Amino acid sequence: MFLNVFSKQLKIGFRNKQNIFWTLMFPVILGTLFYVAFGSLFKSFVSEPIKTAVVSESSNKELENTIVDFLASIEMKDMKILDIVDPTDDPDKLLKDEKVNGIIYIEENGRLRLKAKSNGNQTTIQESIITAYNQSADLVERVAAEHPERLEEVLKSISSRVDYINAKDMAGENKDPYLSYFYNLIAMTALFASLNSLRIGNNCQANMSSLGARTNASPLRRVMFQLAGFLAAYIVQTFVLCIGLSYLIFILKIKFGGDILMIYGATALAGLLGTALGFMVGNIGNMTVEKRESILVAVTLGSCALSGLMVGDIKAVIAEKAPFINRINPAAVISDSFYSLNIFGTGRRFMECILYMAILSIVFIAAGLIMGRRQSYDSI
């Protein structure tokens, strides 16, 4: 009986033209428009040294000169990473006027710290350099104090590091600033999957439709009917999502960056989150389908707007002013999973995004099943 319901729901899902349009044609059309609009900008984006001011808080002039020379000498692919700007003027004014991307302070103990205005790719590179330097300095001090006989070996090991920003640190191959629009496009498409799974809960409510009445009168338990419908909806959405993603990657040649299998895996998990969201909303109360759809559209568009689909820099502004919003915003977490995969690879930040999507999906599914089971009727 379960397989019979599953196969029927699968056919219904693939025959739902409105759903196919929103989850396939919409990203294809909008992705193509993004490509046309940003195509020339992608091609003109060229990496260049990051303008950085260096301010010393140390009284040791020799230390200051050594660190400045070191920062100015860091290269990647025969190009200097940092362009050291002399902070003869007020360094804070240079940062405010965007004449530098960040200010590196040399502390009295020889450690470095960064002051930046934004959280973009350039700031990420500066943070990576400072983190690597401070870790190396801590290691040298610790070895000198505890195992001085190994100090020469450690210094050789540190000096052998040619690149502070290498393939492992910056795993992806695309640092284009407009790539976030395509990340958010996939996030919006995944959340629109909720419009398809919405009907599962609605079709199990006897007071909402004749189909709901027949479902409740059938010998198959309501929870099994819902799980069969949910699984079918998820398979349809994942299939359509992957086609849309393939169009962006292989037809438009958009380089998402990172491992291709991980990109598809993150997309499938994002589709699960969207399907689970619709499943939960479909089991809430006795609202009409139109009201439920309005709620999902509002949640999806609002979530994507705050994630940067309409205004690219809004996510960075929210991260600075109210970072909590980015942590609970489904679209922001989905787009951040692609971003972190591109920039950092399958590291901690990527795994945090994956874990969040998985946990939230389970919560939505469980909530939908609990609300669905609580509904009872005096007669059908």
Steps between C-alpha positions, in 0.01 A plus 500: 500500500784739588671443163171547319441839667865595441483423127173693461639802684814483286291520182297788642821686581645469151165601344476816711588756231488796736751333731727408209496862384594646838775249576646461151404771253522780756869441589581435134343829391627706793844334485525587132407862577762510776756359257419765239504778759818394680683330211725794418559564870612138551752533221633836618548385861874462546670426829740773609706573812287590799562853623593468866619754756741385772502680836752414771407511867843363591796709607731253325579669166705206375207265561268735313728517196544122495125435508425764236765352270358153560143605418613683187693195377214248509419387146268259324547406136764774453264768631533679831202437724520818707562856383635672811371857522693751712256616769634855509142620527253378757477123429136493612424770242672291232278207594186714513575651159565145366855587398611185681313175558632455852745612765752255647615597849835382638446445871764548768548122530563468125162354415279637223132591497276621221244778482282480189182664378343202319505118495586447132759280331780751554432512873500119510847495341631759747359300793663182366841669486469642851379170644787310341754757624368504858487120514861480378611760755327311783663176387848653493459649850368174643777289347767750608375480859432126523726333239773744395697219335223470235478872426712484184289213364178692562634817338595304188153346489336843522728657239417218257143620473506682169133601488281605786204500265518172313265253339403353834423834662309635201353181364283646228607642169249783466534817707260710290303735728173446309496125549286545812201584278514150350541345848188683614316399183553133588395575858175660383427214262558247779264685734235522227492120524274565796216587260495141375515325838230734633227282345606190698371626834202673341396177325489321834246739654147364462340841552698664220419284198329184383844350440584564865179323604584195287854496636378490860249226416763278334660209689849654459613688810513876455868519598594244231305698239682817600843338497435349156388838369795678659752256353344535154498881522864504610611276212318722248649817646853360516479382140378839378748690718792301363390570143488873576841486668645306207372769263687767696821298529526324163303724262565849638842388628452660844788383719351442843840401638580202721437130450222436246356206695481710816319773304234252388484351851443842658234573238319173577505580872369851428217338304425282802478810718258669260285187469490461879397865542200454269410171668484671839298799380259262321415341835439823691139566601211520257614779270418494132763400248521859375586631848762232549657582163503870591687419823760290317554758224541776760745291706701398192525846344568668834768246585667539159481881515687497832750254352599730214294393198376855439784700660835323495654676803202466733629174647831662599314793659279261701809299603645818648185643658294191589696177429234290674267555203745341256536198726128422504414613146463182287590675172808659658617163634445329163691768308770502768551127453592561134715800592691316771548200271647729234724698735593258779416157360333231712608656826327591823291785357361281221420218741320742733274606211433137407423409861263796536306406185478135608380581853247759380365253243450235768327754726262607221418140407439400862284809560293423191443138604404598855253766386356260241441227758319735737223571251186292561143511373164405652386360165620482139 
